[in-house]
Amino acid sequence: MTEAADLVVGTSAGATAAAQVRSGIPTAELLASVLSPPVQPVGQHRERPPSLPMATVFERMSARDSGAQWSPPGCLALNGRTGR
């Protein structure tokens, strides 16, 4: 598969997939590694923390940011000071 293209391009997850395809690892091995359970780093035997309902997450974020003033995305960057 990797011999058919001179260049493989992707964005975000597609970039990762492109790098894997061009790595030279057989596609069967790539698929097996994707489907296998994640490997825990040595010395880390922690349980996964319980997941919260999204409503709870949004409530906590709203409470944390209740005093913050909202600005449109990019507003701070556009109004920021530059080296000039």
C-alpha positions as CSV (number, residue, x, y, z in Angstrom):
1,M,0.0,0.0,0.0
2,T,2.8,2.5,0.9
3,E,4.4,2.1,-2.5
4,A,1.4,3.4,-4.4
5,A,1.8,7.0,-3.2
6,D,4.7,9.4,-3.1
7,L,3.0,11.6,-0.5
8,V,0.3,10.9,2.0
9,V,-1.3,13.9,3.7
10,G,-3.8,14.2,6.5
11,T,-5.0,16.6,9.2
12,S,-5.5,15.7,12.8
13,A,-6.2,12.0,13.1
14,G,-5.7,11.7,9.3
15,A,-2.1,12.9,9.8
16,T,-1.5,10.1,12.4
17,A,-3.0,7.6,10.0
18,A,-0.9,8.8,7.1
19,A,2.3,8.5,9.3
20,Q,1.3,5.0,10.3
21,V,0.6,4.0,6.7
22,R,3.9,5.4,5.5
23,S,5.8,3.8,8.4
24,G,6.4,0.6,6.5
25,I,4.6,-1.5,9.1
26,P,2.3,-4.1,7.4
27,T,-1.3,-3.0,7.5
28,A,-2.3,-6.2,9.4
29,E,0.1,-5.2,12.2
30,L,-1.3,-1.6,12.3
31,L,-4.8,-2.9,12.5
32,A,-3.9,-5.3,15.3
33,S,-2.2,-2.6,17.3
34,V,-5.2,-0.3,16.9
35,L,-7.6,-3.0,18.0
36,S,-5.5,-4.2,20.9
37,P,-6.1,-2.9,24.5
38,P,-3.9,0.1,25.5
39,V,-0.6,-0.7,27.3
40,Q,-0.2,0.7,30.8
41,P,3.1,2.4,31.4
42,V,5.4,0.5,33.8
43,G,4.5,1.3,37.4
44,Q,1.1,2.8,36.7
45,H,-1.7,0.6,37.9
46,R,-4.3,3.2,38.5
47,E,-8.0,2.7,37.9
48,R,-9.6,5.0,35.5
49,P,-11.5,7.9,37.2
50,P,-15.3,7.7,37.0
51,S,-16.7,9.7,34.1
52,L,-19.1,12.5,34.9
53,P,-22.3,13.2,33.0
54,M,-21.8,16.1,30.6
55,A,-24.4,18.2,32.4
56,T,-22.3,18.0,35.6
57,V,-19.2,19.0,33.6
58,F,-20.9,22.0,32.1
59,E,-22.3,23.1,35.5
60,R,-18.8,23.0,37.0
61,M,-17.4,24.9,34.1
62,S,-20.1,27.5,34.3
63,A,-19.6,27.9,38.1
64,R,-15.9,28.3,37.6
65,D,-16.2,30.8,34.8
66,S,-19.2,32.7,36.2
67,G,-17.1,35.8,37.0
68,A,-15.2,35.7,33.7
69,Q,-16.1,38.1,30.9
70,W,-16.9,36.3,27.7
71,S,-15.1,37.4,24.5
72,P,-15.6,36.2,21.0
73,P,-13.0,33.6,19.8
74,G,-9.8,35.3,18.7
75,C,-10.7,38.6,20.2
76,L,-7.9,38.5,22.7
77,A,-5.4,37.6,20.0
78,L,-6.5,40.3,17.7
79,N,-6.4,43.0,20.4
80,G,-3.1,41.7,21.9
81,R,0.1,43.7,22.0
82,T,2.7,42.8,19.5
83,G,6.4,43.8,19.4
84,R,5.6,47.0,17.5
